[in-house]
Amino acid sequence: MAGVVVIGAQWGDEGKGKIVDWLSHRADVIARFQGGHNAGHTLVIDGVTYKLNLLPSGVVRGGKLSVIGNGVVVDPWQLLTEIGTMADAGIKLLPDDLLLAENACLILPWHRDLDAAREGAAEAGAKIGTTKRGIGPAYEDKVGRRAIRVADLADEAALDMKLARLIAHHAPLRVGLGLDAPDAEALKAALLEIAPLILSYAGPAWKALSTAEKLGRRILFEGAQGVMLDVDHGTYPFVTSSNVVSGQAAAGTGLGPMAISYVLGLAKAYTTRVGAGPFPTEQDNEIGERLGTAGHEFGTVTGRKRRCGWFDAVMVRQAVTVSGVTGLALTKLDVLDGFEELKICTGYRLGDQILDYLPARADAQAAVEPIYESMPGWSESTHGARSWNDLPAQAIKYVRRLEELIGKPAALVSTSPEREDVILVRDPFE
């Protein structure tokens, strides 16, 4: 049995959708293990673009079981919308194709209200850059032990009890934020209306995954966001509300860590970030504009323009360490085509100190200055390359230098948004 975890090794948006889709034809089961529909995966297959937020990227391939694990917070209306969108695109998802963990917690309209109101009330320097889709408040209710879970939709008494607890918590919060009082009866009616459809996909995901493991099936664990947005290991407080590291794959699906045989860490050949927070190698200049234009750097979920900068080897090395990465998938190499000079951050300067890691203190994270080394770029095109022989010599040298600085080998190199434009160095499933 092979279990491969795919995680982002930067601030998300590293191209996980394409790589998971590319790997999924080697897998039997694809499981998402954290986050919510604040994650956006864009897949380009035979010229057709698919944009997914909540569904695992493997849904576009027939004959695979896609699992939404218990570590994901699920907006049930968003889930039904995405299922409908896929059906419109000719991909009909039946309960045999998609399994929703019955112990996953739900994102409710009240969560979205809180998310938007808090972000709107925050002062400029305190804004997180949330997508305002309710993910953070939903995780708060989960750890507060008052969340409504998928299974509760089949138990009206449990639903009444959970709603009473939620009212006690949310009512004063809404008053303080100037929101209308929560209407429990209206929310209950809305949930019961969609309950039959949601429950048709629900079941014990941990059990299905355990069975798959015992049968020797190949399981692909799909993460959202990136390690530097991890609630523990990221640039706190400018992070997401869940653990993004590979260890969450076990907790977020109910399958033990011994099922994981390979951790694939994704990183762009440069760096991007959406939202607020520190970004040592950011290029708020024509270089950043050029990277953003060539890389089409706009968020899948919000459409927000991404901040762009040079590759940060210090940050990626830290991310792959805390996530136990086995090998790298380097994406968007082609975006660097035509640059005469490329820069790589190899360390940070903080006052009179030289650091080889990103410190935990927020003021230090904001104050570090990157130490760069320069490499010559290349004028030839790498777009669509599928073997090392298709790459310019300087592009190969760039990849090799990143491997040295990070301390991990490249398993895959992606050279365009198209599914098959990948240089395979090592198959993570082998």
Secondary structure, 3 states (H helix, E strand, C coil): CCEEEEEECCCCCCCHHHHHHHHHCCCCEEEECCECCCCCEEEEECCEEEEECCCCHHHHCCCCEEEECCCEEECHHHHHHHHHHHHHCCCCCCCCCEEEECCCEECCHHHHHHHHHHHHHCCHHHCCCCCCCCHHHHHHHHHCCCCCEHHHHHCHHHHHHHHHHHHHHHHHHHHHCCCCCCCHHHHHHHHHHHHHHHHCCEECHHHHHHHHHHCCCCEEEECCCCHHHCCCCCCCCCCCCCCCCCCHHHHCCCCCHHHCCEEEEEEECCEEECCCCCCCCECCCHHHHHHHHHCCCECCCCCCECEEECEEHHHHHHHHHHCCCCEEEEECHHHHCCCCEEEEEEEEEECCEEECCCCCCHHHHHHCEEEEEEEECCCCCCCCCCCHHHCCHHHHHHHHHHHHHHCCCEEEEECCCECCCEEECCCCCC
